Amino acid sequence: MKTLGRQQGMGMLSMLIIATMVGFFVMSGIRIAPGLIEYGTIRELVIEAAEEYNDDEDTIADIRRQLSGSFNMNQIKTIGPRDVQITREDGKVMVNANYEDRIPLFWRLDAVVKYDDLMFVAGERYSDE
């Protein structure tokens, strides 16, 4: 019975540990958020370039030129138009813009975010407009 009266809640050390963990995750989220927003923009631009491709009229250089202008206009710095691999496979033009982003968190700790869902077949429709 005596022990129930002595229990008062969390101690100062456990509150400090929880506050440190919450602070770490909040700081990580704040540092990673701009990269995620830029990824959304890159995805939209690559989908737009892939959808606008016409096999009868356009070339691979036209896709690269459109991506270069779009990346420049939207100030995309994480990936450049030369980093986007555009190849012809089995008669289809494939646009592969997969990349990794290394984000420094603090001291020697970095977060690496891998965006590997940016592979599209040029000329096909991907958006729901």
Residue pairs with C-beta under 8 A, 6 or more apart in sequence:
10 18
27 105
27 106
28 105
28 111
31 103
31 104
31 105
31 111
32 103
32 111
32 113
35 78
35 101
35 103
35 113
36 113
38 76
38 77
38 78
39 78
39 101
39 113
39 115
41 74
41 76
42 71
42 76
42 78
42 79
42 97
42 115
42 118
43 118
45 67
45 70
45 71
45 74
45 76
46 67
46 84
46 95
46 97
46 118
46 120
47 120
47 126
47 127
48 70
48 127
49 63
49 66
49 67
49 70
49 95
49 122
50 63
50 95
50 120
50 121
50 122
50 123
50 124
50 126
51 123
51 124
51 125
51 126
51 127
52 58
52 66
53 62
53 63
53 93
53 122
53 123
54 123
55 93
55 122
55 123
60 86
60 88
60 93
63 86
63 93
63 95
63 122
64 81
64 82
64 84
64 86
67 81
67 84
68 81
70 76
71 79
71 80
71 81
78 99
78 101
79 97
79 99
83 97
83 99
84 95
84 96
84 97
85 94
85 95
85 96
85 97
86 93
86 94
86 95
86 96
86 122
87 93
87 94
87 96
88 94
92 121
92 122
92 123
93 121
93 122
93 123
94 119
94 120
94 121
94 122
95 119
95 120
95 121
95 122
96 118
96 119
97 118
97 119
98 114
98 115
98 116
98 117
98 118
98 119
99 115
99 118
100 112
100 113
100 114
100 115
101 112
101 113
101 115
102 110
102 111
102 112
103 110
103 111
103 112
103 113
104 110
105 111
120 126
